[in-house]
């Protein structure tokens, strides 16, 4: 198995999984802004894109999943809880897909959004905005379908994973080194909390500090309806 983070030095992470014996590939959380970069890489390496996977309905960028589906006729994979249109394969909690010989397992992890899932392959867990590394804590829960009490309770899903599993988040500052789950249990402030009240206070303070999401009015409708808008302000 080859596992690679594609968006080096960029605000949103995209992960490439490759079964090297079959050249089958999956992309997790591809960003529309970099669609051509993904296409160029897949084609140059002769990879067969089988799955385009979104860990959740993103509010801060447009997913490239439906564009990749149209280009490669691959499956667009999301949680059964999603309201996003254009999805062709819906995954339940603990359901598994095979990418050649590589098992890809899905774990419901709601809270940041109701359709949030952790995508697990051997040694790596792609957590979207459910869990970040270290001081990043977790994603904010004040955006559409976010519910802090659900997020707090869903943290119990992390008990399913071995401690050496690397946490591959959806967002962390550029240059952040992805760390193991055990490292995060010692260094991520959320995973050291013992009460929901602590978690709720952290969420409220974080949301106030971050302020509004500038791309949300464009990104959410695009991701829900599976359509690229005629005008994308940040690409002008």
URDA-V822606 format. One record per pair of residues at least 4 apart in sequence whose C-alpha atoms are under 6 Angstrom apart, sorted by the first residue. I is the first residue (numbers start at 0). J is the second residue. Records with the same first field share a line. If there is no record, write none. Layout:
BEGIN
I=J + J
END
This chain:
BEGIN
0=17 + 18
1=16 + 17
2=15 + 16
3=14 + 15
4=13 + 14
5=13 + 14
6=12 + 13
8=173
9=173
11=169 + 170
12=169 + 170
13=27 + 28 + 29
14=26 + 27
15=25 + 26
16=24 + 25
17=23 + 24
18=22 + 23 + 99
22=46 + 47
23=46 + 47
24=47 + 48 + 49
25=48 + 49 + 50 + 51
26=51
27=52 + 53
28=52 + 53
29=62 + 63
30=62 + 63
31=61 + 62 + 63
38=42
39=43
41=46
49=73
50=73 + 74
51=64 + 75
52=75 + 76
53=77
54=115 + 116 + 127
55=114 + 115
58=215 + 218 + 219
59=214 + 215
60=218
61=218
64=75
67=71
68=72 + 73
74=87
75=86 + 87 + 88
76=86 + 88 + 89
77=89
78=89 + 90 + 114
79=89 + 90 + 91
80=114
81=114
83=223
84=223 + 224 + 225
85=225
92=105 + 106 + 107
93=105 + 106
94=104 + 105
95=103 + 104
96=102 + 103
97=101 + 102 + 103
103=119 + 120
104=118 + 119
105=117 + 118
106=116 + 117
107=116
108=115 + 116 + 153
109=113 + 114 + 115 + 150
110=145 + 146 + 147 + 149 + 150
111=140 + 145
112=144 + 145
113=144
117=125 + 126
118=124 + 125
119=123 + 124
122=164
123=164 + 165
124=166 + 167
125=167 + 168
126=130 + 168
127=168 + 169
128=138 + 169
129=137 + 138
130=137
131=135 + 136 + 137 + 168
133=183 + 186 + 187
134=187
136=187 + 188 + 189
140=145 + 146 + 147
141=145
149=153
162=180 + 181
163=179
164=179 + 180
165=178 + 179
166=177 + 178 + 179 + 180
167=177
183=187
184=190
206=210
214=218
215=219
220=224
221=225 + 226 + 227
END
